[in-house]
């Protein structure tokens, strides 16, 4: 299995970093909240709410990244090293995105988001 494929697995798991942060790194999450965790997450504010928002964005972008990696492999127009580098760069961008979201750095977060989307597009372009 290639490094780029491993990055797809990482991208699938990364959003859970957001939900874990939102739920467990602050007060209030207990057995009653576990009965309806989505309702609990909707009550959060501040950095915990932003952690949940980062989680949601991670779930939104992961399918596009997975598709880009799979299609890039199937198309075979780019070397494996380049595909691996683009995939790792995407994972790094997602980690930076999470940090920026938690810190409340909106403009930088948006820039990092655009970089991540550019990396997804690059996976398609280099394989054409």
N, C-alpha and C positions, 0 to 999 in steps of 0.2 A: 504494500500500500504506500502511496506517495505521501510526501509531507503535506502537499496541498489537500489531499483527502483527510489527513489527520486534522488539518485546520478546519475542515467542514465540521468534524465532530466537536472541536473546541467551540466553534461558532454556535453550534446547537446548544451546548452546555453553558456558555457565557451568560445568557439572560438570567439563569438561576442565581448568579452572583448578585444581581439586583434585587430579586425577591428575598433572598436570604438576608441581605443587608437591611432591607426595609422591614422585614418581620422581626428579626432576632437581635438587631443592634440598637434596641431601644425598648422602652417599656410598653406594656399593653398587650403583647401577643401571648396568649395562653390558651387553655382548653376551650374557652368560649369563643375566642377569635378563630380557633381552628375549625369550628363548626361552619363558618362562612368566611374564609380567608379573603375573598375578593371584597366583601363588604368592609372588612377590617382595613385592607389596603386603601380603599377609597376614603377612609377617615384620616389618613396620614397627612402630615404637613412638613414643610421644610425639606431637609436633605433626604429624609426617609421617603417622602412623596417623589422626589426626584429620582431616587434609586428605583422605585417602582416604575416610573416613566422610562428610565433607561432600560429596564427589563422589557417593557412592552416594545420599545423600539428595536431591541435585539431580536425579539420574536418576529418582527416585521421584516427585517433585513436579511435574516439568516436564509430563507428560501432563495432569495435572489443570489446570494453568495454561493450557496450550494449548487444552484443551476449553472452559474458561471464557471465554477471549477469543473463540474462534470462535463459541460459542453466544451470547455477548453481542452480537457483530456481527450474527448472523443474527436474533436476537430483535428488535433495533432499538428496544428500550424506553428506552435511555439515549442521551444525546448522545455524540458521538465524543470530545469533549474530556474528559469524565468517564472514559470507557473508557481513553483514553490515560493519564490521570493515575493510574488504578488500576493499570494495567499497569506504568508506570514505577515506581510505589511498590513493586510486587511485586519488580521487579529490584533496587531499592535494598535491600529486605529480604533478598534472597538474598545480596547482597554483604556486608551486615552479618552475616548468618548465618555466612558463610564466615569472616569475621574473628573472630567470637566462637568458632567451633569451633576454629580454629587457636590462639587464645589460651587455650583451655581454660576459657572463661567459661560453664559449663554453664547456670546459671539464666538469664542474659541471652540465651544462645543459644536456650533454650526459649521465652522470651518473644518473641523475634524470629521464631521458627518459627510461633508462634500468630498473630502479626501477618500473616505471609505467607499462612497458611491463611485468615485473615479476609478478606484482599484477594481471594483466589480466590472465597470465598463472596459477597463484595460484588459481584463481576462478574456473578454470577448474579442477585442480588437487584435491583440497579439496572436490570437489563434486563427484569425481569418485568413 
